[in-house]
Structure formats: C-alpha cells, structure tokens
Amino acid sequence: QVQLVESGGGLVQAGGSLRLSCAASESIFSIRAMGWYRQVPGKERELVARIMRDGSTEYQDSVKGRFTISRDNAKNTVYLQMNSLKPEDTSVYYCKLTTITTSGWPNNYWGQGTQVTVSS
C-alpha cells in the first residue's frame, strides 16, 4: 500500500515557522485530497488543512492566515507552511491522503506523525 513519509517537525519559539512535508512512496494518480491533521493526548484528531483534487483548500479557523497548504503533484508531496506559530499549535501532525478507488469509494492513508512543539 501507499506509504507517507513526514518530515519537518521540530521545536520552535512562539512566532517562529516550520514547514512540514509529506511524500508518498509512489506516484498517485487518483488523489481526492491531501491534508494535515493534528492530535494531542486525550483529544480527537482534528483537521488542520487540506487541499482537494481541484486545488481548493480548507483550513481550521484557528490557523487561517498563518498556515498554508500546498502540493507538488509531480512529486506526490504535500506541504504545510506554518508561520506565526503559537504554543497551542503544539501537537503531533499527521499527513492524510485520500484516494479514489475504481469502485468510487475512497481509501485513506496516514503518515507516521511528526512532532511540532512551540515554546512560549
């Protein structure tokens, strides 16, 4: 199956920036959406941002104006540029890929997660 490899996490001070990358192990030709989610202990995994097949994007309200999701279709890679980071952005960030099967049903794939820590 498709493997997603994440990178770019780390520790930064509030107001700093990080860029997360998520690369698929193979070419994907039926991408429905790629997105970033985050999860902290004791809480549900939540959508941060996603980019749809047509290039449209959606963002969680708390990151609008600070985060930007983008993709490089040729490299099967999605990015999350995170600026003006806040301590509440601290979380494990997961990449998600949604594909469309020949039957029309979606398949979901998850990356391994990368830790983002923002100090105050």
Residue pairs with C-beta under 8 A, 6 or more apart in sequence:
1 109
2 24
2 25
2 26
2 28
2 97
2 99
2 109
3 24
3 25
3 109
4 22
4 23
4 24
4 25
4 95
4 96
4 97
4 109
4 110
4 111
4 112
5 22
5 23
5 25
5 111
5 112
6 20
6 21
6 22
6 93
6 94
6 95
6 111
6 112
6 113
6 114
7 20
7 21
7 22
7 23
7 114
8 18
8 19
8 20
8 21
8 80
8 114
9 18
9 20
9 93
9 114
9 115
9 116
10 18
10 115
10 116
10 117
11 117
11 118
11 119
12 18
12 85
12 116
12 117
12 118
12 119
13 118
13 119
13 120
14 85
14 86
14 87
14 118
14 119
14 120
15 84
15 85
16 85
16 118
17 81
17 82
17 83
17 84
17 85
18 82
18 85
18 116
19 79
19 80
19 81
19 82
20 36
20 79
20 80
20 82
20 93
20 95
20 114
20 116
21 77
21 78
21 79
22 34
22 36
22 77
22 78
22 79
22 95
22 97
22 111
23 75
23 76
23 77
24 76
24 77
24 97
26 76
27 76
28 76
28 97
28 99
30 99
30 100
30 101
31 53
31 73
31 97
31 98
31 99
31 100
32 52
32 53
32 98
32 99
32 100
32 106
33 50
33 51
33 52
33 53
33 96
33 97
33 98
34 50
34 51
34 71
34 78
34 95
34 96
34 97
34 98
35 47
35 48
35 49
35 50
35 51
35 69
35 78
35 95
35 96
35 98
36 47
36 48
36 49
36 50
36 69
36 78
36 80
36 93
36 94
36 95
36 96
37 45
37 46
37 47
37 48
37 93
37 94
37 95
37 96
38 45
38 46
38 48
38 89
38 91
38 92
38 93
38 94
38 116
39 45
39 46
39 91
39 92
39 94
39 113
40 90
40 91
40 92
45 94
46 60
47 58
47 60
48 59
48 60
48 63
48 67
48 80
48 93
49 57
49 58
49 59
49 60
49 63
49 67
49 68
49 69
49 80
50 57
50 58
50 69
50 96
51 57
51 69
51 70
51 71
51 78
52 58
57 69
59 67
59 69
62 88
63 82
63 89
66 82
66 83
66 84
66 85
67 80
67 81
67 82
67 83
68 80
68 81
68 83
69 78
69 79
69 80
69 81
70 78
70 79
70 81
71 77
71 78
71 79
72 78
72 79
78 95
78 97
80 93
82 89
82 116
85 116
85 118
86 118
87 118
87 119
87 120
88 118
89 116
89 118
90 116
90 117
90 118
91 116
92 113
92 114
92 115
92 116
93 113
93 114
93 115
93 116
94 110
94 111
94 112
94 113
95 110
95 111
96 108
96 109
96 110
96 111
97 108
97 109
97 110
98 106
98 107
98 108
98 109
99 106
99 107
99 109
100 106
100 107
101 107
